[in-house]
Amino acid sequence: MNTTTKAIAANKKKMDDLTVGLCALTVVGVSATAATPFWPAAWGQAPSIGVVVLAAGLAVFLALHTLYWWRNLDEAAQEAHKWAWWWGGNLGFIAGGAAVVIAALNGADLLPARVPHTDTALIALGVVAAFAAQAVGYGIAWCGWWVARR
């Protein structure tokens, strides 16, 4: 076996181990129903400890998966992602933010009727709108980067 094949096999084993760990966390998450201790009452009803453990495990799994994925990309793909995130993400954020501000200033009701119009809901809308605008900008820039270098 050459070095590249060994590295790929090692990464696959790591991902398989992570997947087994995530499956185990899923079992714990479903079965542990006790409320999370030390949950502030102002935040509402406490989630079960299993949900917290599952969410934390999923976050670690996604971070490690992304790390292994990034290390396996070639230099051109890494540059495409970095360029697209910088230019597409930033320009998408600016354009999306401007669109939300303009819509809000023109009196557009940006929240669905069934959602209570609270400060929390408006903050959540802003976060989702910012993320969506960055993702759309990133996707357009990523495709443009590859088309330009084809």
N, C-alpha and C positions, 0 to 999 in steps of 0.2 A: 504494500500500500504506500502511495506517496503521501507527502505532507498535506496536500489539499484534501485528499480523500479522508485522511485521519481527522482533519479539522471539521469537515462536514459531518462525519460520523459522531464526533464528540458533541457538536452543536445539536444534532438530532437527539442524542441521548439526553442532553440537558433539557431540551424541549419536552421530550417524553416524560422525564422526571417532574418537570414543572406541571405538566398536564395531569399526572397522577396526583400531585399535591393539590392542584385546584379541584379535582374530583373529590378528594378527601375533605377539603374545606367546604365544598357544596353539601356533603353529607352532614357536616357539623352545622353549617348554616341553616339547614332545613330542620335539624333535630333540636338545636339549642334554642329554646323559646323564652328563657328568662330575660327580663328587661335589663337593659344596659344600666349598670350602676352609675351613680354620680351624674345623671343626666339632668341638666337644669330644667326646672318646671316651666320656665318662660319659653322654652323651645318646643313645648307640646309633649305629646306622648313619646316615651322612650322606645327606640327600636329594640328588637331582641338582640341579645349578645351574639347570636348566630349570624344575624344579618351584618353586624359590624365586623365580625371575623371574616365573613365571606367577602365583604367589600374591601377590606384591607388586603386579603389574599389575592383578590382579583387585581387590585392596583399593583401589587408586587409582581404578579404574573405578567401583566401588560408591560410594565417597565422592563423586566428582564427579556421578554419576547422582543420588544423593540430594540433592545441592545444587541441581541443576537442577530436580528434581522438587519440592523444597520451595519454590523461588522461583516456580513456576507454580501453586501452590495459592492459593486465595482465603483471605481472612482467617478466615472461619468454619471452613474445613477445618483451617487451621493451629491455631486455638484448640482445635478438637476433639482434634487429635493431642497438643498440649501438655497439655491437661487430662487426657486419657486416660493419657498416659505418667506424669504426676505421680501422680495418684490410683490409677489401675489398676495401674501398674507397682509403686508402693511397697506398696500393700495386697496385691497378688499376691505380692510378694517376702516380706512378713511372713507371710502365710497359708501359702505354699509352704514357707518355711523352718521354720515351726512344725510343719507336717505331716511334714517329713523328720526333724526332731529327735524328734518324738513316735514316729514309726515306728521310728527307730533305738533309742530308749530302751526300746521294747517288744520289742526283739529281732528285728524284721523284717529279713530279708536283702534289702537294696535292690539288690544287684548280681545280674545273671544268673549262673547256675552256671558258664557257660563263661568268665566274666571272672575273672582272678585277683584275689583280695581283697587288694590292696596299698594303701598310702597314696596312690599316684598315682591309682589307679582310684577311690578314695573322693573325692579332691579333684575329679577330673573329673566324678563323679556330682553333687557339690555345685554345681559351676559350671553343669552342664546343668539341674539341678533349679531353680536360681535363675533362669536365663534362661527356662525354660519357664513357671515361675510368674509371672514378670513379663509374659511375652507373653500368657498367658491373662488375667491381670488387666487388661492394656492393652486386649485385644480386647473384654472385657466392658464396660469403662468407655467405650470408644469408641462401641460400639453404644448404650449407655445415654445418652451425651451427645446422640447424634443423635435417639434416640427421645424424649428429654425436650424437644427443641426442634423437634419436627415439627409 
